[in-house]
């Protein structure tokens, strides 16, 4: 996806005529309105994603994280297949292999994240997961600011994972696995995007991932008959955490620069912590808030436009 260019730009060296200011005002107002709409959509997308994860966790006692993720994969597949309209019979092997890898990463990322949420809570799980895109961003450039970001993020992780009697290292490990999967997801999406037009690759990967979870869903239903409320929570998680963010991102990236989009994404750990606190009663100690703040700061600085040193 590309970001639209700003209309009506005037070169720095040109001399504006008497008619240019009035001609540019509507364009500037339209641009401001588009940007505001993009910001509102980004905020709604991030909040929808975290609320969806919180609602999905309510079905854990009945379906477990595996069952909730299975339903989420089905919902994501329906939405992405409808939007992407792929033609998999025309794919070559060079197009298929990154799609298959992406499908595996997609499912593993969601399963490890939801399992982590079940053990360590929404805020900490999402914060540790955000180390994935941060690592990709820091690996792309080499300068002092990036080194500082790495140090800040490392300090935040040490704070969150410090030894203490209540520490759940299995849950933290699952969140770090989700982070590794997210980094792989970003890199594989680049490859798929270069080899397949539009959203065909992502849609096919979602469909394959849903097929992989089909027997899992059948086993979950056979062993733990679901209630209507649990299924409703799982479906809501799929809509709020998959369908809404995907469609919102398509809208947003046409209205705000990609770098601003990445910068705003860094507030998701804070949104997750707040949703966990308000919606699920998952309180955090001040040290954990400090660790979340460090990771968010590192993410934000890594996305800030600057000259390479």
BAMI-522192 format. One line per field, with one value per residue (C-alpha): chain; residue in three letters; residue number from 1; x, y, z. Coordinates in Angstrom, 3 decimals, always signed. Example, Ala and Ser with C-alpha at 12.3 -4.5 7.8 and 13.67 -1.06 7.14 Angstrom:
REM residues 2
c: [A|A]
r: [Ala|Ser]
k: [1|2]
east: [+12.300|+13.670]
north: [-4.500|-1.060]
up: [+7.800|+7.140]
END
This chain:
REM residues 309
c: [A|A|A|A|A|A|A|A|A|A|A|A|A|A|A|A|A|A|A|A|A|A|A|A|A|A|A|A|A|A|A|A|A|A|A|A|A|A|A|A|A|A|A|A|A|A|A|A|A|A|A|A|A|A|A|A|A|A|A|A|A|A|A|A|A|A|A|A|A|A|A|A|A|A|A|A|A|A|A|A|A|A|A|A|A|A|A|A|A|A|A|A|A|A|A|A|A|A|A|A|A|A|A|A|A|A|A|A|A|A|A|A|A|A|A|A|A|A|A|A|A|A|A|A|A|A|A|A|A|A|A|A|A|A|A|A|A|A|A|A|A|A|A|A|A|A|A|A|A|A|A|A|A|A|A|A|A|A|A|A|A|A|A|A|A|A|A|A|A|A|A|A|A|A|A|A|A|A|A|A|A|A|A|A|A|A|A|A|A|A|A|A|A|A|A|A|A|A|A|A|A|A|A|A|A|A|A|A|A|A|A|A|A|A|A|A|A|A|A|A|A|A|A|A|A|A|A|A|A|A|A|A|A|A|A|A|A|A|A|A|A|A|A|A|A|A|A|A|A|A|A|A|A|A|A|A|A|A|A|A|A|A|A|A|A|A|A|A|A|A|A|A|A|A|A|A|A|A|A|A|A|A|A|A|A|A|A|A|A|A|A|A|A|A|A|A|A|A|A|A|A|A|A|A|A|A|A|A|A]
r: [Unk|Unk|Unk|Unk|Unk|Unk|Unk|Unk|Unk|Unk|Unk|Unk|Unk|Unk|Unk|Unk|Unk|Unk|Unk|Unk|Unk|Unk|Unk|Unk|Unk|Unk|Unk|Unk|Unk|Unk|Unk|Unk|Unk|Unk|Unk|Unk|Unk|Unk|Unk|Unk|Unk|Unk|Unk|Unk|Unk|Unk|Unk|Unk|Unk|Unk|Unk|Unk|Unk|Unk|Unk|Unk|Unk|Unk|Unk|Unk|Unk|Unk|Unk|Unk|Unk|Unk|Unk|Unk|Unk|Unk|Unk|Unk|Unk|Unk|Unk|Unk|Unk|Unk|Unk|Unk|Unk|Unk|Unk|Unk|Unk|Unk|Unk|Unk|Unk|Unk|Unk|Unk|Unk|Unk|Unk|Unk|Unk|Unk|Unk|Unk|Unk|Unk|Unk|Unk|Unk|Unk|Unk|Unk|Unk|Unk|Unk|Unk|Unk|Unk|Unk|Unk|Unk|Unk|Unk|Unk|Unk|Unk|Unk|Unk|Unk|Unk|Unk|Unk|Unk|Unk|Unk|Unk|Unk|Unk|Unk|Unk|Unk|Unk|Unk|Unk|Unk|Unk|Unk|Unk|Unk|Unk|Unk|Unk|Unk|Unk|Unk|Unk|Unk|Unk|Unk|Unk|Unk|Unk|Unk|Unk|Unk|Unk|Unk|Unk|Unk|Unk|Unk|Unk|Unk|Unk|Unk|Unk|Unk|Unk|Unk|Unk|Unk|Unk|Unk|Unk|Unk|Unk|Unk|Unk|Unk|Unk|Unk|Unk|Unk|Unk|Unk|Unk|Unk|Unk|Unk|Unk|Unk|Unk|Unk|Unk|Unk|Unk|Unk|Unk|Unk|Unk|Unk|Unk|Unk|Unk|Unk|Unk|Unk|Unk|Unk|Unk|Unk|Unk|Unk|Unk|Unk|Unk|Unk|Unk|Unk|Unk|Unk|Unk|Unk|Unk|Unk|Unk|Unk|Unk|Unk|Unk|Unk|Unk|Unk|Unk|Unk|Unk|Unk|Unk|Unk|Unk|Unk|Unk|Unk|Unk|Unk|Unk|Unk|Unk|Unk|Unk|Unk|Unk|Unk|Unk|Unk|Unk|Unk|Unk|Unk|Unk|Unk|Unk|Unk|Unk|Unk|Unk|Unk|Unk|Unk|Unk|Unk|Unk|Unk|Unk|Unk|Unk|Unk|Unk|Unk|Unk|Unk|Unk|Unk|Unk|Unk|Unk|Unk|Unk|Unk|Unk|Unk|Unk|Unk|Unk|Unk|Unk|Unk|Unk|Unk|Unk|Unk|Unk|Unk]
k: [1|2|3|4|5|6|7|8|9|10|11|12|13|14|15|16|17|18|19|20|21|22|23|24|25|26|27|28|29|30|31|32|33|34|35|36|37|38|39|40|41|42|43|44|45|46|47|48|49|50|51|52|53|54|55|56|57|58|59|60|61|62|63|64|65|66|67|68|69|70|71|72|73|74|75|76|77|78|79|80|81|82|83|84|85|86|87|88|89|90|91|92|93|94|95|96|97|98|99|100|101|102|103|104|105|106|107|108|109|110|111|112|113|114|115|116|117|118|119|120|121|122|123|124|125|126|127|128|129|130|131|132|133|134|135|136|137|138|139|140|141|142|143|144|145|146|147|148|149|150|151|152|153|154|155|156|157|158|159|160|161|162|163|164|165|166|167|168|169|170|171|172|173|174|175|176|177|178|179|180|181|182|183|184|185|186|187|188|189|190|191|192|193|194|195|196|197|198|199|200|201|202|203|204|205|206|207|208|209|210|211|212|213|214|215|216|217|218|219|220|221|222|223|224|225|226|227|228|229|230|231|232|233|234|235|236|237|238|239|240|241|242|243|244|245|246|247|248|249|250|251|252|253|254|255|256|257|258|259|260|261|262|263|264|265|266|267|268|269|270|271|272|273|274|275|276|277|278|279|280|281|282|283|284|285|286|287|288|289|290|291|292|293|294|295|296|297|298|299|300|301|302|303|304|305|306|307|308|309]
east: [+0.000|+1.264|+0.708|-0.938|+1.117|+0.095|-1.828|-1.212|+2.432|+4.294|+8.033|+10.136|+11.647|+8.432|+6.857|+3.171|+0.773|-2.127|-4.531|-2.489|-3.394|-7.134|-6.573|-4.532|-6.795|-9.401|-6.629|-5.041|-8.373|-9.109|-5.649|-6.215|-9.583|-8.072|-5.249|-7.704|-9.824|-6.715|-5.752|-9.270|-9.240|-5.820|-7.052|-10.204|-8.225|-5.805|-8.598|-10.641|-7.665|-7.079|-10.766|-11.098|-8.267|-9.863|-13.282|-11.693|-10.013|-13.467|-13.992|-10.769|-12.516|-14.727|-12.760|-9.219|-6.765|-6.548|-10.290|-10.496|-7.597|-9.217|-12.406|-10.371|-8.543|-11.854|-13.160|-9.911|-9.999|-13.582|-12.783|-9.438|-10.657|-13.603|-11.308|-8.294|-10.135|-7.043|-6.579|-4.403|-4.623|-2.515|+0.240|+3.732|+5.858|+7.894|+4.681|+3.322|+6.218|+6.238|+2.430|+2.624|+5.281|+3.148|+0.152|+2.187|+3.569|+0.120|-1.397|+1.583|+1.688|-1.960|-1.826|+1.304|-0.064|-3.434|-1.732|+0.499|-2.527|-4.071|-0.975|+0.464|-2.347|-3.089|-0.786|+2.442|+1.794|+1.193|+4.186|+6.577|+5.040|+5.872|+9.563|+9.074|+8.384|+10.849|+13.616|+12.772|+12.806|+16.151|+17.748|+16.956|+19.288|+22.471|+22.887|+23.126|+19.400|+18.740|+21.376|+19.633|+16.285|+17.760|+19.087|+15.740|+13.826|+16.268|+15.818|+12.057|+12.274|+14.583|+12.089|+9.168|+11.005|+12.933|+13.012|+10.227|+8.057|+5.007|+6.882|+5.405|+8.329|+6.343|+3.857|+6.682|+8.350|+5.107|+4.880|+8.473|+7.587|+4.718|+7.252|+9.515|+6.502|+5.469|+8.942|+8.795|+5.276|+6.528|+9.430|+7.314|+4.598|+7.189|+8.162|+4.550|+3.668|+6.432|+5.386|+1.594|-0.631|-2.957|-3.997|-3.996|-1.044|-2.310|-5.800|-4.493|-2.278|-5.285|-7.292|-4.550|-4.136|-7.877|-7.708|-4.832|-6.977|-10.079|-9.213|-8.132|-11.548|-13.290|-11.264|-12.018|-15.742|-15.721|-13.841|-15.348|-18.840|-18.937|-21.583|-23.279|-21.649|-18.160|-18.606|-19.937|-16.859|-14.532|-16.313|-16.221|-12.481|-12.075|-14.085|-12.543|-8.945|-8.754|-11.490|-11.779|-8.016|-7.294|-9.984|-9.134|-5.467|-6.427|-8.306|-5.600|-2.602|-4.318|-4.526|-1.439|+2.270|+3.474|+5.985|+3.236|+1.217|+4.113|+4.664|+1.040|+1.111|+3.607|+0.852|-0.831|+0.903|-0.496|-3.963|-3.648|-2.631|-5.546|-8.063|-6.709|-6.998|-10.477|-12.070|-10.440|-9.240|-5.609|-3.735|-0.033|+2.661|+4.450|+7.555|+5.551|+4.099|+7.661|+8.718|+5.771|+6.667|+10.255|+9.211|+6.663|+9.298|+11.772|+9.138|+8.223|+11.820|+12.623|+9.805|+10.634|+11.895|+15.583|+18.787|+20.978|+24.138]
north: [+0.000|+3.434|+6.794|+9.376|+12.421|+15.790|+17.754|+21.370|+21.585|+24.707|+24.491|+26.426|+28.628|+29.640|+33.023|+32.738|+34.771|+36.766|+33.926|+31.095|+31.600|+31.357|+28.372|+26.570|+27.135|+24.521|+22.044|+22.693|+22.342|+19.109|+17.812|+18.710|+16.975|+13.858|+13.791|+14.260|+11.428|+9.266|+10.003|+9.236|+5.988|+5.012|+5.599|+3.600|+0.780|+0.488|+0.596|-1.941|-4.306|-4.238|-4.379|-7.367|-9.162|-8.385|-9.633|-12.763|-13.512|-13.743|-16.958|-18.565|-20.498|-22.267|-22.387|-21.764|-19.567|-22.180|-22.157|-18.369|-18.080|-20.672|-18.608|-15.442|-17.081|-18.058|-14.494|-13.030|-15.447|-14.527|-10.795|-10.965|-13.388|-11.091|-8.058|-9.624|-11.980|-14.111|-16.514|-19.214|-21.578|-19.105|-18.856|-20.133|-21.962|-18.791|-17.074|-19.971|-20.621|-17.169|-17.333|-20.701|-19.368|-16.306|-18.528|-20.470|-17.293|-15.691|-18.554|-18.981|-15.248|-15.110|-18.365|-17.396|-13.902|-15.123|-17.807|-15.097|-12.886|-15.817|-16.079|-12.569|-10.211|-8.023|-5.073|-7.004|-9.466|-6.752|-4.732|-7.655|-8.495|-4.974|-5.822|-7.560|-4.488|-2.476|-4.942|-4.724|-0.923|-0.763|-3.289|-1.099|+1.751|+2.328|+5.547|+6.822|+7.338|+3.707|+2.591|+4.685|+3.144|-0.330|+0.572|+2.063|-0.976|-3.346|-1.475|-1.793|-5.528|-6.075|-4.210|-6.291|-9.634|-9.085|-12.105|-12.057|-14.704|-13.998|-13.890|-16.168|-16.837|-19.225|-16.443|-13.993|-16.507|-16.906|-13.107|-13.007|-15.797|-13.592|-10.761|-12.962|-14.020|-10.389|-9.505|-12.468|-11.430|-7.969|-9.344|-12.036|-9.514|-7.465|-10.507|-11.494|-7.905|-7.820|-11.118|-10.839|-7.862|-6.198|-8.202|-11.575|-12.906|-11.870|-13.149|-16.538|-16.804|-16.084|-18.737|-21.358|-20.473|-20.912|-24.354|-25.275|-24.342|-26.160|-29.534|-27.663|-26.028|-29.370|-30.908|-27.962|-28.233|-32.009|-31.777|-28.552|-27.874|-24.102|-21.828|-19.178|-16.440|-17.898|-18.208|-14.654|-13.372|-15.280|-13.966|-10.445|-10.848|-11.836|-8.857|-6.281|-7.553|-8.679|-7.283|-3.757|-3.036|-4.378|-2.308|+0.719|+0.462|+0.445|+3.705|+5.247|+4.648|+6.635|+9.665|+9.796|+9.180|+5.638|+6.919|+8.687|+5.486|+3.499|+6.146|+6.032|+2.217|+2.447|+3.561|+0.143|-1.243|+1.679|+1.087|-2.608|-1.833|+0.586|-1.845|-4.613|-2.377|-1.006|-3.942|-6.931|-5.538|-6.425|-3.895|-3.192|-2.077|+1.231|-0.669|-2.456|+0.853|+2.174|-0.822|-0.316|+3.371|+2.510|+0.148|+2.665|+5.435|+3.265|+2.420|+6.073|+7.286|+4.567|+5.852|+9.560|+11.121|+12.088|+12.200|+9.144|+9.727]
up: [+0.000|-0.846|+0.732|-1.450|-2.346|-0.959|-3.587|-4.372|-3.331|-4.393|-4.887|-2.411|-5.078|-6.831|-6.277|-5.324|-7.413|-6.050|-6.811|-5.272|-1.575|-2.185|-4.465|-1.833|+1.164|+0.189|-0.556|+2.836|+4.597|+2.758|+3.651|+7.298|+7.288|+5.711|+8.245|+11.140|+9.767|+9.564|+13.179|+14.410|+12.438|+13.847|+17.384|+16.718|+15.111|+18.033|+20.597|+18.619|+18.470|+22.223|+23.152|+20.832|+22.617|+25.983|+24.850|+23.408|+26.740|+28.343|+26.343|+27.634|+30.473|+27.908|+24.639|+25.862|+23.936|+21.157|+20.535|+20.567|+18.123|+15.841|+15.640|+15.115|+12.203|+10.607|+10.855|+9.508|+6.573|+5.638|+5.693|+3.888|+1.230|+0.521|+0.248|-1.479|-3.862|-4.510|-7.421|-5.822|-8.818|-10.784|-8.142|-8.940|-6.377|-5.919|-4.856|-2.824|-0.448|+1.239|+1.448|+3.239|+5.619|+6.256|+7.057|+9.627|+11.187|+11.238|+13.223|+15.561|+16.306|+17.372|+19.319|+21.259|+21.981|+23.257|+25.341|+26.812|+27.549|+29.415|+31.654|+32.115|+31.145|+28.156|+28.857|+29.442|+26.609|+24.008|+25.248|+24.854|+21.470|+20.247|+20.508|+17.135|+14.980|+17.075|+16.233|+12.526|+12.673|+14.518|+12.173|+9.168|+10.171|+12.147|+14.153|+17.712|+18.111|+17.197|+19.686|+22.325|+21.394|+21.811|+25.277|+26.350|+25.095|+26.790|+30.068|+29.715|+29.041|+32.023|+34.204|+32.948|+33.146|+36.376|+38.729|+41.314|+43.018|+40.836|+37.519|+34.844|+32.533|+30.364|+29.627|+28.961|+26.657|+24.716|+24.333|+23.044|+20.598|+19.404|+18.982|+16.860|+14.779|+14.287|+13.032|+10.645|+9.624|+8.612|+6.567|+4.898|+4.070|+2.192|+0.155|-0.507|-1.424|-4.037|-5.607|-5.555|-6.378|-3.909|-0.860|-2.650|-0.677|+2.748|+1.930|+0.785|+3.882|+6.098|+4.276|+4.644|+8.317|+8.858|+7.215|+9.539|+12.549|+11.289|+12.919|+16.056|+16.235|+15.791|+18.638|+20.916|+20.186|+20.785|+24.092|+25.420|+24.058|+23.606|+25.020|+22.907|+24.996|+24.513|+20.756|+20.648|+22.495|+20.146|+17.040|+18.466|+19.002|+15.362|+14.142|+16.489|+16.337|+12.698|+10.449|+11.866|+12.161|+8.672|+6.984|+9.124|+8.149|+4.462|+5.075|+7.269|+5.010|+2.266|+4.554|+6.755|+6.033|+6.691|+9.263|+11.222|+11.085|+12.542|+15.215|+16.322|+16.425|+19.286|+21.680|+21.447|+24.569|+26.563|+25.102|+25.953|+29.542|+29.957|+28.434|+30.664|+33.714|+32.989|+31.207|+32.892|+36.211|+35.417|+37.514|+37.002|+39.419|+38.797|+37.700|+35.030|+33.830|+33.670|+31.571|+29.219|+28.966|+28.041|+25.240|+23.911|+23.995|+22.115|+19.497|+19.099|+18.768|+16.243|+13.995|+14.314|+11.051|+11.296|+9.345|+9.571|+11.552]
END
